[in-house]
């Protein structure tokens, strides 16, 4: 790049989630001598990454919820900031992006593919149509492109903050003490919203089998959501109340991961899961559902993949690692290496610059 390229990112809100985290990371760590990133946000969210990533000066909030007035406001920002490329992070945003690219010189990148699931509702069919009308498409997994019937497009995998690769002092003992976990208990952890999409039912049913088999463990279900009471009630009904904790959202995810022995992720579908990547960066073997783009980051070298909602298979993989420390340690070491080489912030930004150069050529 010989001169700065101005990118305008359109996103519905900055609530805490995967796409928001990736965008926040890009904006915080991009080389500002090469790229100028600006964000147009449609709605304000009660919790966000704005303060954490120091983005308040880079964000413009739209004053209207009406589609064509939003278009008008965005066009003003484009003109004022000499925008070269509009990068959209959701379906409604992409609709505006297609309009902008058709009616101006500004190029559009449709980045609305975030997982490998396509539901054939009216909203999803419209998003699919907009994807196929978009010249430039970026997903966060190859599986996402395939699921949306696309034989073109680029992939920008998430990048993990280098901070996750460094073990915090006394994290293991401190977390165990907080949750009353005894030294001979294996710690199992999931980091996922407490919603139906994140399949905690399967995990809890597998854990009930471990308890029957006499395995000493404690499970930390980190996250919050609409199904919290449902999952808490299920844990009680399975006689797991003393083995499972639901501490809600936490700011010390890194400490918890370094106090963990095995990371579990059960989900209907993912693109490139930040939660899994952070677990890998912390040096954990990962047992996850073989859905979406997860198989692009987890394989038999650093974990195990089980069929969605297959309790028996998840149980078998948990027992395999719990009963074989050398295997568990080998997978853990490979996880960390894979995260460092393939999913670092530096790798993500290098791919981001390449995409921008390709689109702006």
Secondary structure, 3 states (H helix, E strand, C coil): CCCCEEEEEEECCCCCCHHHHHHHHHHHHCCCCCEEEEEEECCCCCCCCCCCCCCHHHEEECCCCCHHHHHHHHHHHHHHCCCCEEEECCHHHHHHHHHHHHHCCCEEEEEEECCCCCCCCHHHHHHHHHHHHCCEEEECCHHHHHHCCCCCCEECCCCECHHHHCCCCCHHHHHHHHHCCCCCCEEEEEECCCCCCECHHHHHHHHHHHHHCCCCEEEEEECCCCCHHHHHHHHHHCCCCCCEEEEECCCCHHHHHHCCCEEEECECCCCCCHHHHHHHHCCCEEEEECCHHHHHCCCCCCEEEECCCCHHHHHHHHHHHHCCHHHHHHHHHHHHHHHHHHCEHHHHHHHHHHHHHHHHC
